[in-house]
């Protein structure tokens, strides 16, 4: 019975950590778009590390995997909304993967990436994604194919 209680506690902690993270990202994404996914200061780096640790646990604890999977799906939805649902799925997935990698890089225990560097890379990725979305939208409006 003790094991079940531990698993339940981990699921609840992961859910609450993920919910708090998504609420903050969602709030900030209206103005910051993709940059809302990155920590802004040392306190947010600590919070991101907690979330990343929950994600790591979700890889090995099957009881957490669904909670983590659902949280990530919601994060992708927030990112899509931040771009008014104009990003094609490949651009959306690439941008999300970039943001996950940058978050891990700034949270690294040894030689973390400086926040300014991560934000500059994310800005470039965001601009490329927005540009691709604009090209795709223009192609659709013109009725031509993107060959």
Protein Blocks (a to p, Z undefined) as FASTA:
>chain_A
ZZmmmmmmmmmmmmmmmmmmmmmmmmmmmmnmmmmmpcfbfklmmmmmmmmmmmmmmmmm
mklmmmmmmmmmmmmmmmmmmnoopacfklmmmmmmmmmmmmmmmmpmbhpacfklmmmm
mmmmmmmmmmmmmmmmmmmmnopacZZ
